[in-house]
């Protein structure tokens, strides 16, 4: 075994994968069985075939377009600007959650 016991298929046209039958087609080698450890999501970009410990492995690299979620403006974020006396009123500090709301002065 040499240092680089691997080769890569860079052209997706040379590859065919049938996950349902657990078969992979490699150009010039033909069909081979493989163990599908993960679902193939996205489009296949390349496959690297390598040998380790007398066994052959195929690593499938895919590309998947991910749309970044847009944050929804459902909650308001900001600071209260005004005088300190207005901020210490019972309704401003505790609303209906404090059991001593009528007498609360925090």
PEWOJO-V660539 format. One record per residue. RES is the residue in one letter. OMEGA is omega in degrees with one decimal (999 if undefined). Layout:
RES OMEGA
RES OMEGA
//
This chain:
X -179.2
X -179.3
X -177.5
X 178.1
X 179.0
X 173.8
X -172.6
X 170.9
X -176.5
X -177.0
X -178.2
X 178.8
X -179.6
X -172.5
X 171.6
X 179.1
X 175.0
X -177.2
X -179.1
X 179.3
X -177.3
X 178.8
X 178.7
X 178.6
X 177.6
X -177.7
X -179.2
X 176.3
X 179.2
X -177.3
X 176.9
X 175.8
X 176.1
X 177.2
X -176.3
X -178.7
X 178.3
X 174.5
X 177.1
X -177.6
X 179.9
X -179.8
X -178.6
X 178.9
X 177.0
X 177.6
X 174.9
X 178.3
X -177.2
X 179.6
X 177.7
X 179.1
X 179.2
X 178.0
X 179.2
X -178.6
X 176.8
X 175.7
X -176.5
X 177.5
X -178.7
X 175.7
X -178.4
X 178.0
X -179.6
X 179.1
X 179.1
X -179.5
X 177.8
X -179.5
X -179.2
X -178.8
X -177.7
X 180.0
X -179.9
X 177.4
X 179.9
X -179.6
X 177.6
X 178.4
X -178.9
X -179.5
X -175.4
X -178.7
X -179.5
X -179.0
X -177.3
X 177.1
X -176.6
X -177.3
X -178.0
X -174.2
X -172.7
X -175.4
X -177.3
X -175.7
X -176.9
X -179.6
X 178.8
X -175.3
X -178.1
X -177.7
X -177.2
X 178.5
X -179.0
X 999
//
